[in-house]
Amino acid sequence: MRLKLLLFCALVCLIVVLTEGRQRKVNSRRSLGLRQQRSQRNERHGSRLAARARPSRGNRLSAVNKRSRRSQRNRKTNANAKAKASKTRASTAQSVSNGSGYTSLPLDFQQNFVRTTNNLRFEKSFLASRYGQSFATTTGKTTLRNTANMEYTCKMNIGTPKQSFTVLPDTGSSNIWVPGPKCTDKACKTHTRYHPGKSSTYIKDGKAFAITYGSGSVKGTLARDTVRVAGLAVTNQTFAMTTKEPGTTFTASNFDGILGLGFRSISVDNVKTLVQNMCSQNVISNCVFSICMNGGGSSKRGGVLVFGSTDTSAYTGSEAYTYTPVTKKGYWQFDLQGFYMGDTKVSGSTQAIVDSGTSLIAAPKSIFNKINKILGCTVTSSGECWMSCAKKVSDLTFVIGGKKFVLAGNKLKLKVRTTKGHTICISAVSDMGTNFWILGDAFIRHFCTVFDVTRNRIGFAASS
């Protein structure tokens, strides 16, 4: 009995041991599973944290990279823009500065025009006021245009886009002026006016400008813009926009304004001249300009104005230029060494000025009187000498630079229509009260003239 009890106790103990062992194993497995689950949760949590952390860093790096790339692109774009702008400026400068190095500006004139006594006296009044003289009126390759062998005109453009003007190329003055938008005088209304608001290259100056002529002062303001003649462009050229053009001086003129070609020393407001700027901006290869004029008849060709070259062989043939020094910078002034009519010596050395802005020739009073005595013409109170158109006139000889320049005598006679409709002839030589010669278009028509700025000299060659 005792043995059975012991066996039963041993069996119970074994069962308890086995049950506990199984429970420990289950618990162990559960514990391991929980640890694994916690580990997996931690891993997933860590992955989520890492996932949030990595994109954040990646975004920052990406942003930095994007900014870096954007900066590089901007620098590259700016560099390209600068290079392009530089290239454009260089290209523009080259096209403006170099061009062909010279250009021919055709001169225009009016066909079959016969001047009147009023035309003549208007011009003398205009000329007298320029040289500071008084004149009492006794009666009422671009193309140069010639009006009555009085006004040779050419084309000039101002601004961007171009505004075109007909101007008088004038070696007797140094400023450029054209009618301005605020001018309401009749002379402005009948001519082309410059409009600064229509030009992208206009620069305001605003300084007052005035030039006195026979019937009053032309007044205006200075401005700057690109000025073009026959394809050559000068940037920032100072010129005047008129606000007042009183009287009748410019009302009936065939030009809108003046293109001054004299020296800067006679420029109003000390404005730098167009030719000076052509030279300093390397627009022309040689700092010279030349004028050749035709005249009369039915031809529309008035000659040529050449900037940057002395090649006028189309007008002078093989004739070489004879040069003489400029004796005083201001007007194109030189020493006229002698003057003859036929074989008669009329004068010795006298100062002379080449003035393309007038059609006349003016002589000092004493020389004028001698010429008229030889001609046997009738002198008027206004300083003209009238004669028969059939009168024979001796050749005129001008001695310049040691060479004789001969003007045929019949070229001294100018046809004029009187107020009564009669056609008479007058001498091309007038009295303007000066003590020097003024050689205008009546002279230049027969002798092409070179104005050499660099060497400070004037050259003459007979027109063929």
Secondary structure as GFF3:
##gff-version 3
##sequence-region A 1 464
A	DSSP	alpha_helix	2	97	.	.	.	ID=ss1
A	DSSP	beta_strand	103	108	.	.	.	ID=ss2
A	DSSP	beta_strand	115	116	.	.	.	ID=ss3
A	DSSP	alpha_helix	117	130	.	.	.	ID=ss4
A	DSSP	beta_strand	144	147	.	.	.	ID=ss5
A	DSSP	beta_strand	151	158	.	.	.	ID=ss6
A	DSSP	beta_strand	163	170	.	.	.	ID=ss7
A	DSSP	beta_strand	176	179	.	.	.	ID=ss8
A	DSSP	alpha_helix	186	189	.	.	.	ID=ss9
A	DSSP	three_ten_helix	196	198	.	.	.	ID=ss10
A	DSSP	beta_strand	203	213	.	.	.	ID=ss11
A	DSSP	beta_strand	216	229	.	.	.	ID=ss12
A	DSSP	beta_strand	232	244	.	.	.	ID=ss13
A	DSSP	beta_strand	257	260	.	.	.	ID=ss14
A	DSSP	three_ten_helix	264	266	.	.	.	ID=ss15
A	DSSP	three_ten_helix	268	270	.	.	.	ID=ss16
A	DSSP	alpha_helix	274	280	.	.	.	ID=ss17
A	DSSP	beta_strand	288	293	.	.	.	ID=ss18
A	DSSP	beta_strand	301	307	.	.	.	ID=ss19
A	DSSP	alpha_helix	313	316	.	.	.	ID=ss20
A	DSSP	beta_strand	322	325	.	.	.	ID=ss21
A	DSSP	beta_strand	328	329	.	.	.	ID=ss22
A	DSSP	beta_strand	332	336	.	.	.	ID=ss23
A	DSSP	beta_strand	338	341	.	.	.	ID=ss24
A	DSSP	beta_strand	344	347	.	.	.	ID=ss25
A	DSSP	beta_strand	350	354	.	.	.	ID=ss26
A	DSSP	beta_strand	361	363	.	.	.	ID=ss27
A	DSSP	alpha_helix	365	375	.	.	.	ID=ss28
A	DSSP	beta_strand	378	379	.	.	.	ID=ss29
A	DSSP	beta_strand	385	387	.	.	.	ID=ss30
A	DSSP	beta_strand	396	400	.	.	.	ID=ss31
A	DSSP	beta_strand	403	407	.	.	.	ID=ss32
A	DSSP	three_ten_helix	409	412	.	.	.	ID=ss33
A	DSSP	beta_strand	413	417	.	.	.	ID=ss34
A	DSSP	beta_strand	423	427	.	.	.	ID=ss35
A	DSSP	beta_strand	429	431	.	.	.	ID=ss36
A	DSSP	beta_strand	437	439	.	.	.	ID=ss37
A	DSSP	alpha_helix	441	444	.	.	.	ID=ss38
A	DSSP	beta_strand	447	452	.	.	.	ID=ss39
A	DSSP	beta_strand	457	462	.	.	.	ID=ss40
###
